[in-house]
Structure formats: structure tokens, C-alpha cells
Amino acid sequence: MKQNKKIYTEKQRIEELFTVANQLFSAAKTLSEHYTAEIKRNMVDAISFTKMVANEDMVQLKSLQNALLAERVKRIEGYQVRVKTMLDVMDGKPSDKHLKQACTALADWCKDTKNKPHKPAVQLGQLTQVLVDAGARAFKEGHKLVHSAVDKAEKNLKKPAKKENKQMKEPIVKKVAAKKTAVKKTTVKKSAVKKTAVKKSPVNVNSSS
């Protein structure tokens, strides 16, 4: 009963780890898409800003800078909403250590971006990597448990086979031992008969004188 319960618990843990890994990889994929979009947008903004610098129009340059900053803040707010949604989904299994690490990183990112709107792309990239690493660790742990379960199952299958082979060998060994004993007894009897025959045939020393 205890063995079955242990197997069931291990199975649950394996399923949980693979679910967590899949969840983290999916979240990382979403964040990487936001990260890529932000990088592209930053490149477009940088080109626009460079062109305005070349015109040496400080008034328009300042206006463009404010407009770009406002758009960036708006985009970050959108990212924050998506990240908070991820947190709401992940909080369903707070006991998992890999999920806890990811949730902590996501929550910290939400706090940091409120005061640092000028570094959204870099932070999104770092956050994506944190989720990928956490997902990889969860997958690795689950994979290790699968291999361990397979090894245990193979050992359990080999035990009855060994026992059966031993039971089959025992009668054969007994038969061989019985035959050896019978052969020894027969040899001993033959030796005894020969010795008796020798004793009953005395040598005649006066036969030819």
C-alpha cells in the first residue's frame, strides 16, 4: 500500500513539474515576443530621434522626446498588465520552487518598471531568460524523476524473475546431489565386495613341494 502511494506521489510530482515547465516556457515565449517588439520599436524611435538631431531643431527634438517617452510608458503599462495576468495564473501552484522563483522575478519586474521606464527592453530580455532557466530546471527535475521511476520498475520486474529461476534450479541441484550420493554408495559397496572376495581366497604356499 505504501509503495503504491509512493509511486502515485512520484507520478503526481512528475506531471506537476512538466506542467510547470510548459507554463514557464509559454510565458517566456510571450515575453520574448514583447521583448522583440520593444527592440524593434526602440530602433525606429532611435532613427526618428537621430533625424531630428540632424535638423538641430531643439523645440521639435524636445517635443519628440516627450512623445516617445509617453508612448514607451504606455507600452510598459501594457506589458505590466500581461505580466500581472501571468502572475495570477501561476499563483495557482505557489508550492513549486521553480514557479516561486518565476513569480518573484515577475513581481520584481512590475515594481522596477514603475520607476524605470527607460529600460523596458533590457529588463524584458532578462526576465525572459529567468523564466526560461526556471522552466529548464523544472523540466530537468521531472526528466530525472522519470528515469528514476523507470529504473525502479525494471528492478521490481527482475526480482520475481530471479526468484523463479532460483526455484527452478533448486530441484535440479537436489537431483544432481542425490545422483552423486547414489554413485558414492554404489562405489563403496563394490569396494566392500572386492575386499571380502580377497579375504575368502587364501594363498596355498605348499602346493608344489
SULSUL-V235647 format. One record per pair of residues at least 4 apart in sequence whose ideal C-beta (glycine too) atoms are under 8 Angstrom apart, sorted by sequence separation. I is the first residue (numbers start at 1). GAP is how many residues later the second one is. D is the distance in Angstrom with one decimal. If there is no record, write none. Layout:
i=I gap=GAP d=D
i=I gap=GAP d=D
This chain:
i=1 gap=4 d=6.4
i=2 gap=4 d=6.3
i=3 gap=4 d=6.5
i=4 gap=4 d=6.3
i=5 gap=4 d=6.3
i=6 gap=4 d=6.4
i=7 gap=4 d=6.3
i=8 gap=4 d=6.5
i=9 gap=4 d=6.4
i=10 gap=4 d=6.4
i=11 gap=4 d=6.4
i=12 gap=4 d=6.1
i=13 gap=4 d=6.3
i=14 gap=4 d=6.5
i=15 gap=4 d=6.2
i=16 gap=4 d=6.2
i=17 gap=4 d=6.3
i=18 gap=4 d=6.3
i=19 gap=4 d=6.2
i=20 gap=4 d=6.3
i=21 gap=4 d=6.2
i=22 gap=4 d=6.2
i=23 gap=4 d=6.5
i=24 gap=4 d=6.2
i=25 gap=4 d=6.4
i=26 gap=4 d=6.8
i=27 gap=4 d=6.4
i=28 gap=4 d=6.1
i=29 gap=4 d=6.7
i=30 gap=4 d=6.8
i=31 gap=4 d=6.1
i=32 gap=4 d=6.3
i=33 gap=4 d=6.4
i=34 gap=4 d=6.2
i=35 gap=4 d=6.5
i=36 gap=4 d=6.5
i=37 gap=4 d=6.3
i=38 gap=4 d=6.2
i=39 gap=4 d=6.6
i=40 gap=4 d=6.7
i=41 gap=4 d=6.2
i=42 gap=4 d=6.1
i=43 gap=4 d=6.6
i=44 gap=4 d=6.5
i=45 gap=4 d=6.1
i=46 gap=4 d=6.3
i=47 gap=4 d=6.6
i=48 gap=4 d=6.5
i=49 gap=4 d=6.5
i=50 gap=4 d=6.6
i=51 gap=4 d=7.0
i=57 gap=4 d=6.0
i=58 gap=4 d=6.2
i=59 gap=4 d=6.5
i=60 gap=4 d=6.1
i=61 gap=4 d=6.3
i=62 gap=4 d=6.5
i=63 gap=4 d=6.4
i=64 gap=4 d=6.2
i=65 gap=4 d=6.4
i=66 gap=4 d=6.4
i=67 gap=4 d=6.5
i=68 gap=4 d=6.3
i=69 gap=4 d=6.4
i=70 gap=4 d=6.5
i=71 gap=4 d=6.4
i=72 gap=4 d=6.4
i=73 gap=4 d=6.5
i=74 gap=4 d=6.8
i=75 gap=4 d=6.6
i=76 gap=4 d=6.3
i=77 gap=4 d=6.7
i=78 gap=4 d=6.8
i=79 gap=4 d=6.1
i=80 gap=4 d=6.2
i=81 gap=4 d=6.6
i=82 gap=4 d=6.7
i=83 gap=4 d=6.6
i=84 gap=4 d=6.5
i=85 gap=4 d=6.7
i=86 gap=4 d=6.1
i=87 gap=4 d=6.2
i=96 gap=4 d=6.6
i=97 gap=4 d=6.6
i=98 gap=4 d=6.7
i=99 gap=4 d=6.2
i=100 gap=4 d=6.3
i=101 gap=4 d=6.5
i=102 gap=4 d=6.3
i=103 gap=4 d=6.2
i=104 gap=4 d=6.2
i=105 gap=4 d=6.4
i=106 gap=4 d=6.7
i=107 gap=4 d=6.8
i=108 gap=4 d=6.1
i=109 gap=4 d=6.1
i=110 gap=4 d=7.4
i=112 gap=4 d=5.6
i=113 gap=4 d=6.7
i=119 gap=4 d=5.4
i=120 gap=4 d=6.0
i=121 gap=4 d=6.6
i=122 gap=4 d=6.5
i=123 gap=4 d=6.1
i=124 gap=4 d=6.3
i=125 gap=4 d=6.7
i=126 gap=4 d=6.6
i=127 gap=4 d=6.7
i=128 gap=4 d=6.3
i=129 gap=4 d=6.2
i=130 gap=4 d=6.4
i=131 gap=4 d=6.2
i=132 gap=4 d=6.3
i=133 gap=4 d=6.5
i=134 gap=4 d=6.5
i=135 gap=4 d=6.3
i=136 gap=4 d=6.2
i=137 gap=4 d=6.4
i=138 gap=4 d=6.4
i=139 gap=4 d=6.1
i=140 gap=4 d=6.4
i=141 gap=4 d=6.6
i=142 gap=4 d=6.5
i=143 gap=4 d=6.7
i=144 gap=4 d=6.4
i=145 gap=4 d=6.2
i=146 gap=4 d=6.5
i=147 gap=4 d=6.4
i=148 gap=4 d=6.5
i=149 gap=4 d=6.3
i=150 gap=4 d=6.4
i=151 gap=4 d=6.5
i=152 gap=4 d=6.3
i=153 gap=4 d=6.4
i=154 gap=4 d=6.5
i=155 gap=4 d=6.8
i=157 gap=4 d=7.0
i=158 gap=4 d=6.1
i=159 gap=4 d=6.5
i=160 gap=4 d=6.1
i=161 gap=4 d=6.4
i=162 gap=4 d=6.3
i=163 gap=4 d=6.5
i=164 gap=4 d=6.4
i=165 gap=4 d=6.3
i=166 gap=4 d=6.7
i=168 gap=4 d=7.3
i=169 gap=4 d=6.0
i=170 gap=4 d=6.4
i=171 gap=4 d=6.3
i=172 gap=4 d=6.4
i=173 gap=4 d=6.3
i=174 gap=4 d=6.3
i=175 gap=4 d=6.4
i=176 gap=4 d=6.5
i=177 gap=4 d=6.4
i=178 gap=4 d=6.4
i=179 gap=4 d=6.3
i=180 gap=4 d=6.4
i=181 gap=4 d=6.5
i=182 gap=4 d=6.4
i=183 gap=4 d=6.3
i=184 gap=4 d=6.3
i=185 gap=4 d=6.4
i=186 gap=4 d=6.5
i=187 gap=4 d=6.5
i=188 gap=4 d=6.5
i=189 gap=4 d=6.5
i=190 gap=4 d=6.5
i=191 gap=4 d=6.5
i=192 gap=4 d=6.5
i=193 gap=4 d=6.4
i=194 gap=4 d=6.5
i=195 gap=4 d=6.6
i=196 gap=4 d=6.4
i=197 gap=4 d=6.6
i=52 gap=5 d=6.7
i=55 gap=5 d=7.1
i=94 gap=5 d=6.9
i=55 gap=6 d=7.9
i=93 gap=6 d=5.5
i=94 gap=6 d=6.3
i=113 gap=7 d=6.3
i=116 gap=7 d=7.4
i=52 gap=8 d=5.9
i=53 gap=8 d=6.4
i=52 gap=9 d=4.8
i=90 gap=9 d=5.5
i=94 gap=9 d=7.3
i=113 gap=10 d=6.6
i=112 gap=11 d=6.6
i=49 gap=12 d=7.7
i=52 gap=12 d=5.2
i=90 gap=12 d=6.5
i=91 gap=12 d=6.7
i=90 gap=13 d=5.3
i=109 gap=14 d=6.0
i=49 gap=15 d=6.4
i=48 gap=16 d=6.6
i=49 gap=16 d=7.1
i=87 gap=16 d=5.9
i=90 gap=16 d=7.7
i=109 gap=18 d=5.0
i=49 gap=19 d=7.0
i=87 gap=19 d=5.3
i=48 gap=20 d=7.6
i=86 gap=20 d=6.0
i=87 gap=20 d=6.4
i=106 gap=21 d=7.0
i=105 gap=22 d=6.0
i=45 gap=23 d=5.0
i=83 gap=23 d=5.3
i=87 gap=23 d=7.9
i=105 gap=25 d=4.4
i=106 gap=25 d=8.0
i=45 gap=26 d=8.0
i=83 gap=26 d=6.3
i=84 gap=26 d=6.5
i=105 gap=26 d=7.2
i=45 gap=27 d=7.9
i=83 gap=27 d=5.8
i=102 gap=28 d=6.8
i=101 gap=29 d=7.4
i=102 gap=29 d=5.4
i=105 gap=29 d=7.9
i=80 gap=30 d=5.5
i=102 gap=32 d=4.6
i=80 gap=33 d=6.3
i=101 gap=33 d=5.0
i=102 gap=33 d=7.9
i=41 gap=34 d=7.2
i=79 gap=34 d=7.4
i=99 gap=35 d=7.6
i=98 gap=36 d=4.7
i=38 gap=37 d=6.9
i=76 gap=37 d=5.3
i=98 gap=37 d=7.3
i=98 gap=39 d=5.6
i=99 gap=39 d=7.8
i=98 gap=40 d=4.1
i=76 gap=41 d=5.5
i=79 gap=41 d=6.8
i=96 gap=42 d=7.4
i=98 gap=43 d=7.8
i=73 gap=44 d=4.9
i=76 gap=44 d=5.0
i=83 gap=44 d=8.0
i=34 gap=45 d=5.6
i=72 gap=45 d=5.7
i=75 gap=45 d=7.0
i=79 gap=45 d=6.9
i=72 gap=46 d=7.6
i=34 gap=48 d=7.2
i=69 gap=48 d=7.0
i=72 gap=48 d=6.7
i=69 gap=49 d=8.0
i=30 gap=52 d=7.0
i=31 gap=52 d=7.8
i=30 gap=56 d=7.6
i=27 gap=59 d=5.1
i=27 gap=63 d=7.6
i=23 gap=66 d=7.5
i=23 gap=67 d=6.7
i=20 gap=73 d=6.8
i=24 gap=74 d=6.9
i=24 gap=75 d=7.4
i=27 gap=75 d=7.2
i=20 gap=76 d=5.3
i=23 gap=76 d=7.6
i=16 gap=77 d=7.1
i=21 gap=77 d=7.7
i=20 gap=78 d=5.6
i=24 gap=78 d=5.6
i=17 gap=79 d=7.7
i=20 gap=79 d=5.3
i=42 gap=79 d=5.6
i=16 gap=80 d=6.7
i=17 gap=81 d=7.8
i=38 gap=82 d=5.8
i=39 gap=82 d=5.3
i=38 gap=83 d=4.4
i=35 gap=86 d=6.5
i=38 gap=86 d=6.0
i=35 gap=89 d=4.1
i=34 gap=90 d=5.7
i=35 gap=90 d=5.1
i=31 gap=93 d=6.0
i=35 gap=93 d=5.6
i=31 gap=96 d=5.9
i=32 gap=96 d=4.8
i=31 gap=97 d=4.4
i=28 gap=100 d=5.2
i=31 gap=100 d=6.5
i=28 gap=103 d=3.9
i=27 gap=104 d=5.3
i=28 gap=104 d=4.7
i=25 gap=106 d=7.7
i=24 gap=107 d=5.1
i=25 gap=107 d=7.1
i=28 gap=107 d=6.4
i=24 gap=108 d=7.5
i=24 gap=110 d=5.3
i=25 gap=110 d=4.5
i=24 gap=111 d=3.3
i=23 gap=112 d=7.8
i=22 gap=113 d=7.8
i=21 gap=114 d=4.7
i=24 gap=114 d=6.5
i=20 gap=115 d=7.5
i=21 gap=115 d=7.5
i=21 gap=117 d=4.1
i=20 gap=118 d=4.6
i=21 gap=118 d=3.9
i=18 gap=120 d=7.7
i=17 gap=121 d=5.0
i=18 gap=121 d=6.9
i=21 gap=121 d=6.6
i=17 gap=122 d=7.2
i=17 gap=124 d=5.4
i=18 gap=124 d=4.9
i=17 gap=125 d=3.4
i=14 gap=128 d=5.2
i=17 gap=128 d=7.1
i=13 gap=129 d=7.8
i=14 gap=131 d=5.0
i=13 gap=132 d=6.3
i=14 gap=132 d=5.9
i=10 gap=135 d=6.1
i=14 gap=135 d=7.3
i=10 gap=138 d=7.9
i=11 gap=138 d=7.7
i=10 gap=139 d=5.9
i=7 gap=142 d=7.5
